[in-house]
Amino acid sequence: MTRTITVAAIQAAYGDDMQTNIAKTESLIRDAAKRGAQAILPSELFQGRYFCTTQEEKWFASAFPAVSHPGVVALAPVARELGVVIPVSIFERDGPAYYNSVVILDADGKQLGVYRKSHIPDGPGYQEKYYFRPGDTGFKVWDTAHGRIGVGICWDQWFPEAARAMALMGAEVLFYPTAIGSEPHDATLDTRDPWRRAMQGHAVSNVIPVVASNRIGTEASGQKFYGSSFIADHRGDLVQSFEREDEGVLVHTFDLDFLDRHRAAWGFFRDRRVEFYR
């Protein structure tokens, strides 16, 4: 019997009220599940506005431990009810340390574990180093009820090493929750196309589908997020995509057995010369 996985990307605008944002995300998850999705990706830090545009200590109060984060607690029964996998992006507090993290909810609602964002950006409009420690989990992949997935977070998606590490660990699909848009220091700079191309390149060089979920809208900080969420196939082709202001879900099915054979046939992993770039 052929192994397949149906994935979904959520694209939405979010405000300041956590419960409203979680409820909106749940509704979109249910929509994706009705369309057959088995692994459904919300965007980065969807419980609130993207607060990293400035350095304000008040936002530390919106962090919670991974096991008890309101977003995780609310979506775990949804994952169980619908039988879907949900990578939940959160602002995590672990004692005195704070991380930008993803909790993987399996199709039975159980937490498989936590991945903490490895690459933390620091620039105008994206001042994440004030809030987050660099992740200490290393890259991880997860054996879920519907397939083996790898998850990176936003800035991680620009680094080929992250995608390659997850592929070497056996990931069958790569997921990237994201919050990216305008660049406050340069109104003429639009990173949308390079953002997409970087991940499309990961798809090609690892012969693996890639799912990216971004938010949309202009938030209270003035930051405008450009959406453009997509699902790319093993060729890097965009098989599903949104424009900059669309809201909803993208859904696509992949044949995992075909991808496994095709990946072997390309020889990228056979012909690696790690002795030259260790």
Disulfide bonds with the S-S distance in Angstrom:
none
